[in-house]
Amino acid sequence: MAMDSEPASGRRGSSSSSSRARSGDVVQPRHTGVARSLLGAVIETLRVAIDLVLPRTCPGCHAPVPWCEVCAATLQRRPRAVALPEAALDRLAAAGLTLPTVRALARYAGPVRAAIIAGKERGRRDLPPRLGAALGAGLLALQDTAVLPTELWLVPAPTRRASARARGGDPVAVMARMAATVLAAHGRPAGVAPCLHLSGKARDSVGLDAAARAANLAGAIRFDARAAPPPGAFTVLLDDVLTSGATVGGSCEVLAASSVTLGGVLVLAAVPSPQKPLLPVSAHRRPGGP
């Protein structure tokens, strides 16, 4: 059974003017909202018309299908542990925290990279659900080997609300919902808790080095208790890409400060250091560990 907390948290957190005012968003006049809705409908109609004339192609190889089987197979593998950069680990250690094992389905390259970029930056809103299904399959694999328990709550990595609005939604949140759907379809209870977001002070991280990414996110990750998982729930943080570890580390700090039990991190793709390549999960298990 899927335990998606997002519909309830969405009603409390974004559907009323009073809630938007509390969160710091500017409440727009009604006619502005109507105009935006009409514009959105026009854009969606144009997208459909374009798809009829120019069908979507695979972002990885440009085959005449939305996401071909060959490129999709690059994500159909057991999640592998990846070491975070030392700087990210040092920041967590300074805060007295230990990050749970971070795992990735693939390296951030080739078809996977192309699909992530197309889904986030090029309007391919059909891709995040497909990528989320791969995350769900990865979680199932970890449950089947007893690395994760059979009941999970998934927390999407934070994004800027302005970016989510510009993209027509939050791709990582979409991935998390699809991953929960996959788990529920296999009889594994799963919930989605979109309790993290970035404040307006955070800039787009594209082009920033590791130190700049960390500085950019310092104090910018916010926690929404209304969308939090239940107390004591085993929680897994989901993200699309791991680069410097700043988002994962910052999210870990905020969740720990909010008494959320973070038991693992799973990302679609990682940019591993050449000195620390992706290794099989078993290579990172501690003696006597799961």
Secondary structure as GFF3:
##gff-version 3
##sequence-region A 1 290
A	DSSP	alpha_helix	6	14	.	.	.	ID=ss1
A	DSSP	alpha_helix	17	22	.	.	.	ID=ss2
A	DSSP	alpha_helix	30	53	.	.	.	ID=ss3
A	DSSP	alpha_helix	69	72	.	.	.	ID=ss4
A	DSSP	three_ten_helix	73	75	.	.	.	ID=ss5
A	DSSP	beta_strand	80	81	.	.	.	ID=ss6
A	DSSP	alpha_helix	86	94	.	.	.	ID=ss7
A	DSSP	beta_strand	102	107	.	.	.	ID=ss8
A	DSSP	alpha_helix	110	121	.	.	.	ID=ss9
A	DSSP	alpha_helix	127	144	.	.	.	ID=ss10
A	DSSP	beta_strand	152	156	.	.	.	ID=ss11
A	DSSP	alpha_helix	161	166	.	.	.	ID=ss12
A	DSSP	alpha_helix	171	185	.	.	.	ID=ss13
A	DSSP	beta_strand	190	192	.	.	.	ID=ss14
A	DSSP	beta_strand	196	198	.	.	.	ID=ss15
A	DSSP	alpha_helix	210	217	.	.	.	ID=ss16
A	DSSP	beta_strand	221	223	.	.	.	ID=ss17
A	DSSP	three_ten_helix	225	227	.	.	.	ID=ss18
A	DSSP	beta_strand	235	242	.	.	.	ID=ss19
A	DSSP	alpha_helix	246	257	.	.	.	ID=ss20
A	DSSP	beta_strand	262	270	.	.	.	ID=ss21
A	DSSP	three_ten_helix	281	284	.	.	.	ID=ss22
###
